[in-house]
Every structure is written in structure tokens, then in C-alpha cells.
């Protein structure tokens, strides 16, 4: 359960701090790199709300694995997005490679924990004779 809580913290923090409260210039540049005709500040804040909602989903649906698969897929897609549109960020001191790979490892741990928890909770067959 610790891995799931840490994942929720990561998504909550990254949604709230660099996207909503103190919009990061790096976030804005990453959004602008897509060349879309939308306000990058709006996109950053919407992304922040989505990340906060993901954090809540991870905790509210703590007995389900689908949120972990959703988060894992998003982490992979976001890393690929940065690799294609903001390649220079892959070489920064604190970068999406280390963050996303670490978060993916937490997803794997949380999935393993959930499988082990289900095995413990699964009723054992009884013999009637």
C-alpha cells in the first residue's frame, strides 16, 4: 500500500505545485513545443487537475488494479511525449527519465502488493467428506 500512497503523492504534488500553484516555465515550454493553438497556461492547469484526480483515484480505488495500469500507461506515454517534443529535458539534473522510471517501479511494486493481497484474501477450497 505504501507504493500506491507514494504514487498518489507524486501525482498530487506534480499536479498542484508546478502546474497550478507555481506554474513552471518548463511545463509551459513543454506544452508550447507541441505547437497547438491553445493557451499553455490553461493546458498546464487542466493537466494539474487531471494529475490530482489521478492521485485521488489511486487512493479511492485502492483495492483495484486498473488505476495502476492507467497510471503506468500514462507515465510511459508522458515519457515518450517528452522524448519526442522536449528532448533537451532528458539530460537535465532532475529529469522525466528518472522520475517516470522510478514511478513505474512503484507501479510494479503496487501491482505485486495487490496480487499478493488478493491471494491472501482468496478463500481456500474446503473438503467435504
Secondary structure, DSSP 8 states (H G I E B T S, - for coil): -HHHHHHHHHHHHHHHIIIIIS--HHHHHHHHTTT-SS-HHHHHHHHHHHHHHHHHHHHHTTT-SHHHHHHHHHHHHHHHHHHHH-GGGGGSSS-HHHHHHHHHHHHHHHHHHHHHHHHHHS-------
